[in-house]
Amino acid sequence: MNFRPRVAFVGFGEVNTPKQVIEKKLKEAKNELEKLEIDIITTDYVFDDFERKEAQRAVNDLKNKEFDLMIVCVAGWIPTHTIIQVTSEFTHKPMLIWGLSGYYENGRLMTTADQAGTTALRKVMEDLGYDFKYIYNTPNSPPKVEKIKSFIKVAKAIDLLKHSRIGMMGFRDMKLYGTLYDGVSLKAKIGPEVEIFEMLEMVQRIEKLDKENVLEIVEKVKKLWTYDKPISDDVFAKGARLYLAIKQKIEEEQYQAISLIDVDGVKKLLNFPPSMTLMLLADELDICTIPENDTLGAVTQLITKYLTDQIGAYFEIYEFMEDRVLFGVPDYIPSEVIDGPNKVLATKFGYTDEGILNISKVKTGPITLCRLTSKGDKYYLHMVTGKAVEPRNWGEIGWEGGPQPPSFEAILNIPVEEFADSVASQHYIISYGDNTELFKDLCKLLKIEII
């Protein structure tokens, strides 16, 4: 997939404004965009000629070009119909209205009425149903490049979602309701395709693996990971074999996210936890991973990854407390969210044979937690910010030896009771920092209601 954003930049200025003034302002604006890591597709600026040939020329220049969003750069007053003539040909694309500004010359503000142009346009585009964001410059202030950069990332994320494929080994682990999804509305409203494949196919692939390839993975993790007690090669090999089989499938189908049938699949039928396999898939392939056939969890991960460039690790809610929430995982975390060494041990959970369990520390600091959910064909994003801090000493009953799973305590920026009243799943996706504006912009464009 092409992760580099492609932007169509179209400048507008009124026919009676001196051409050199409009061109200078638009050139300065385009220079700001060129500092970003994007590809820019452009055309000569459009003015309101009586025959409307300029607008049609711009349409002809752009209509066969591939781009993720259009920047409508307003450098002065311009009759709205001229902009609509151009943009109406590209209503399937997100748009950014960018109003430039006047400047001071010998202590006097000189303006081309940029915001007369944008304010005449904003509500019209809203009423026409355009998907857009509106920003404006102010005289003698730097342009809001960070806002532009963020919206470009949002538009690119939407394009990536439309072309994303999620691999799902098995279906409805533990017969859970909250991990179910509607494939048609998911494709129509957000974009990803979910493809289910059987665990039997992976078992058949395991039988054909080259033993040397399995041994290479075993030796690699023995050097990369730390563990206090010896772990046999046989234990490592279980996870390595399943990893190599699923890796083949991912590379053949070009999946961007993967989920496995865990309790009713790998643990029940193969008799070991899939934690090592999921660790390798996340770290070696840089792919979004989540257990238990959690489809909307995987979609939340893709959204998070495309918006923040972070892996979007999943965590599970373990305990509500008066002033915080304990989040942990009963199996694994990607290396990206580990603080310190990647530490593992070999242990059992319930009826399973010995398998690899991650017991690493989790990074702390400001966080954004979110979860996509749905009701019928309506989608919602539950989102909250807070701070991840080191957890108290705790353990999950059932694991042999009582290890402490990877975890953190989240001190939320809202009351715990308010969070619990809207909680959408046992699984939430983490990103570090306050990323709410990115999520808000994406949800606005995709008509996802934020909770």
Solvent accessible surface area in square Angstrom, and as a share of the most:
residue,aa,sasa,rsa
1,M,96,0.43
2,N,77,0.39
3,F,110,0.46
4,R,109,0.40
5,P,20,0.13
6,R,54,0.20
7,V,0,0.00
8,A,0,0.00
9,F,7,0.03
10,V,0,0.00
11,G,2,0.02
12,F,0,0.00
13,G,0,0.00
14,E,26,0.12
15,V,65,0.38
16,N,124,0.64
17,T,24,0.14
18,P,71,0.45
19,K,121,0.51
20,Q,124,0.55
21,V,34,0.20
22,I,0,0.00
23,E,77,0.35
24,K,127,0.54
25,K,17,0.07
26,L,13,0.07
27,K,135,0.57
28,E,89,0.40
29,A,4,0.03
30,K,50,0.21
31,N,66,0.34
32,E,42,0.19
33,L,1,0.00
34,E,95,0.43
35,K,150,0.64
36,L,24,0.12
37,E,140,0.63
38,I,15,0.08
39,D,59,0.31
40,I,42,0.21
41,I,36,0.18
42,T,65,0.38
43,T,18,0.10
44,D,105,0.54
45,Y,27,0.10
46,V,0,0.00
47,F,56,0.23
48,D,21,0.11
49,D,29,0.15
50,F,205,0.85
51,E,127,0.57
52,R,123,0.45
53,K,132,0.56
54,E,34,0.15
55,A,1,0.01
56,Q,78,0.35
57,R,62,0.23
58,A,0,0.00
59,V,5,0.03
60,N,73,0.38
61,D,58,0.30
62,L,1,0.00
63,K,114,0.48
64,N,131,0.67
65,K,97,0.41
66,E,123,0.55
67,F,4,0.01
68,D,5,0.02
69,L,0,0.00
70,M,0,0.00
71,I,0,0.00
72,V,0,0.00
73,C,0,0.00
74,V,0,0.00
75,A,0,0.00
76,G,0,0.00
77,W,97,0.34
78,I,1,0.01
79,P,30,0.19
80,T,29,0.17
81,H,80,0.36
82,T,4,0.02
83,I,0,0.00
84,I,32,0.16
85,Q,47,0.21
86,V,0,0.00
87,T,0,0.00
88,S,54,0.35
89,E,100,0.45
90,F,10,0.04
91,T,67,0.39
92,H,126,0.56
93,K,39,0.17
94,P,13,0.08
95,M,1,0.00
96,L,0,0.00
97,I,0,0.00
98,W,1,0.00
99,G,0,0.00
100,L,8,0.04
101,S,22,0.14
102,G,8,0.08
103,Y,89,0.34
104,Y,108,0.41
105,E,90,0.40
106,N,157,0.80
107,G,75,0.72
108,R,170,0.62
109,L,80,0.40
110,M,67,0.30
111,T,89,0.52
112,T,23,0.13
113,A,41,0.31
114,D,3,0.02
115,Q,55,0.25
116,A,46,0.36
117,G,1,0.01
118,T,0,0.00
119,T,91,0.53
120,A,38,0.29
121,L,0,0.00
122,R,76,0.28
123,K,115,0.49
124,V,55,0.32
125,M,0,0.00
126,E,89,0.40
127,D,95,0.49
128,L,100,0.50
129,G,56,0.54
130,Y,17,0.07
131,D,44,0.23
132,F,13,0.05
133,K,43,0.18
134,Y,58,0.22
135,I,6,0.03
136,Y,92,0.35
137,N,19,0.10
138,T,55,0.32
139,P,48,0.30
140,N,124,0.64
141,S,56,0.36
142,P,111,0.70
143,P,36,0.23
144,K,67,0.28
145,V,31,0.18
146,E,123,0.55
147,K,101,0.43
148,I,0,0.00
149,K,91,0.39
150,S,36,0.23
151,F,2,0.01
152,I,4,0.02
153,K,52,0.22
154,V,0,0.00
155,A,1,0.01
156,K,7,0.03
157,A,1,0.00
158,I,9,0.05
159,D,28,0.14
160,L,7,0.03
161,L,0,0.00
162,K,97,0.41
163,H,115,0.51
164,S,1,0.01
165,R,75,0.27
166,I,0,0.00
167,G,0,0.00
168,M,1,0.00
169,M,0,0.00
170,G,10,0.09
171,F,104,0.44
172,R,69,0.25
173,D,0,0.00
174,M,69,0.31
175,K,149,0.63
176,L,50,0.25
177,Y,174,0.66
178,G,53,0.51
179,T,5,0.03
180,L,61,0.30
181,Y,53,0.20
182,D,69,0.36
183,G,39,0.38
184,V,121,0.70
185,S,8,0.05
186,L,0,0.00
187,K,87,0.37
188,A,81,0.63
189,K,85,0.36
190,I,3,0.02
191,G,3,0.03
192,P,1,0.01
193,E,75,0.34
194,V,22,0.13
195,E,44,0.20
196,I,79,0.40
197,F,11,0.05
198,E,112,0.50
199,M,21,0.09
200,L,115,0.57
201,E,48,0.21
202,M,0,0.00
203,V,41,0.23
204,Q,88,0.39
205,R,44,0.16
206,I,38,0.19
207,E,135,0.60
208,K,172,0.73
209,L,26,0.13
210,D,76,0.40
211,K,174,0.74
212,E,107,0.48
213,N,67,0.34
214,V,13,0.07
215,L,83,0.41
216,E,112,0.50
217,I,23,0.12
218,V,3,0.02
219,E,66,0.30
220,K,85,0.36
221,V,1,0.01
222,K,62,0.26
223,K,169,0.71
224,L,104,0.52
225,W,15,0.05
226,T,61,0.35
227,Y,61,0.23
228,D,118,0.61
229,K,158,0.67
230,P,130,0.82
231,I,16,0.08
232,S,62,0.40
233,D,64,0.33
234,D,105,0.54
235,V,11,0.06
236,F,0,0.00
237,A,12,0.09
238,K,49,0.21
239,G,2,0.02
240,A,0,0.00
241,R,87,0.32
242,L,0,0.00
243,Y,4,0.02
244,L,20,0.10
245,A,0,0.00
246,I,0,0.00
247,K,57,0.24
248,Q,69,0.31
249,K,22,0.09
250,I,11,0.05
251,E,89,0.40
252,E,105,0.47
253,E,45,0.20
254,Q,111,0.49
255,Y,12,0.05
256,Q,31,0.14
257,A,0,0.00
258,I,0,0.00
259,S,0,0.00
260,L,0,0.00
261,I,25,0.13
262,D,2,0.01
263,V,44,0.25
264,D,44,0.23
265,G,1,0.01
266,V,0,0.00
267,K,19,0.08
268,K,125,0.53
269,L,115,0.57
270,L,48,0.24
271,N,50,0.26
272,F,16,0.07
273,P,3,0.02
274,P,1,0.01
275,S,0,0.00
276,M,3,0.01
277,T,0,0.00
278,L,0,0.00
279,M,0,0.00
280,L,5,0.03
281,L,0,0.00
282,A,4,0.03
283,D,53,0.28
284,E,63,0.28
285,L,47,0.23
286,D,85,0.44
287,I,6,0.03
288,C,0,0.00
289,T,4,0.03
290,I,0,0.00
291,P,0,0.00
292,E,16,0.07
293,N,3,0.02
294,D,0,0.00
295,T,1,0.01
296,L,6,0.03
297,G,0,0.00
298,A,0,0.00
299,V,0,0.00
300,T,0,0.00
301,Q,3,0.01
302,L,1,0.00
303,I,2,0.01
304,T,1,0.00
305,K,33,0.14
306,Y,12,0.04
307,L,0,0.00
308,T,21,0.12
309,D,107,0.55
310,Q,40,0.18
311,I,8,0.04
312,G,1,0.01
313,A,2,0.01
314,Y,5,0.02
315,F,0,0.00
316,E,34,0.15
317,I,31,0.16
318,Y,51,0.19
319,E,98,0.44
320,F,91,0.38
321,M,45,0.20
322,E,172,0.77
323,D,82,0.42
324,R,51,0.19
325,V,0,0.00
326,L,4,0.02
327,F,0,0.00
328,G,0,0.00
329,V,0,0.00
330,P,21,0.14
331,D,4,0.02
332,Y,2,0.01
333,I,0,0.00
334,P,8,0.05
335,S,50,0.32
336,E,76,0.34
337,V,4,0.02
338,I,12,0.06
339,D,66,0.34
340,G,54,0.52
341,P,86,0.54
342,N,18,0.09
343,K,61,0.26
344,V,0,0.00
345,L,44,0.22
346,A,25,0.19
347,T,5,0.03
348,K,82,0.35
349,F,59,0.25
350,G,60,0.58
351,Y,135,0.51
352,T,5,0.03
353,D,64,0.33
354,E,63,0.28
355,G,2,0.02
356,I,3,0.02
357,L,0,0.00
358,N,0,0.00
359,I,38,0.20
360,S,4,0.03
361,K,110,0.47
362,V,7,0.04
363,K,81,0.34
364,T,58,0.34
365,G,14,0.13
366,P,89,0.56
367,I,2,0.01
368,T,0,0.00
369,L,0,0.00
370,C,1,0.01
371,R,3,0.01
372,L,0,0.00
373,T,32,0.19
374,S,42,0.27
375,K,160,0.68
376,G,64,0.61
377,D,85,0.44
378,K,80,0.34
379,Y,7,0.03
380,Y,46,0.17
381,L,2,0.01
382,H,6,0.03
383,M,22,0.10
384,V,8,0.05
385,T,25,0.14
386,G,7,0.07
387,K,110,0.47
388,A,0,0.00
389,V,32,0.19
390,E,109,0.49
391,P,35,0.22
392,R,121,0.44
393,N,142,0.73
394,W,39,0.14
395,G,39,0.38
396,E,44,0.20
397,I,172,0.87
398,G,39,0.37
399,W,11,0.04
400,E,101,0.45
401,G,81,0.78
402,G,52,0.50
403,P,15,0.10
404,Q,60,0.27
405,P,3,0.02
406,P,1,0.01
407,S,4,0.02
408,F,0,0.00
409,E,3,0.02
410,A,0,0.00
411,I,64,0.32
412,L,17,0.08
413,N,110,0.56
414,I,54,0.27
415,P,86,0.54
416,V,16,0.09
417,E,131,0.59
418,E,93,0.42
419,F,0,0.00
420,A,30,0.24
421,D,114,0.59
422,S,40,0.26
423,V,59,0.34
424,A,33,0.26
425,S,20,0.13
426,Q,62,0.27
427,H,0,0.00
428,Y,0,0.00
429,I,0,0.00
430,I,3,0.02
431,S,1,0.01
432,Y,45,0.17
433,G,25,0.24
434,D,103,0.54
435,N,20,0.10
436,T,22,0.13
437,E,105,0.47
438,L,25,0.12
439,F,0,0.00
440,K,93,0.39
441,D,18,0.09
442,L,0,0.00
443,C,3,0.02
444,K,133,0.56
445,L,12,0.06
446,L,20,0.10
447,K,130,0.55
448,I,9,0.05
449,E,89,0.40
450,I,61,0.31
451,I,83,0.42
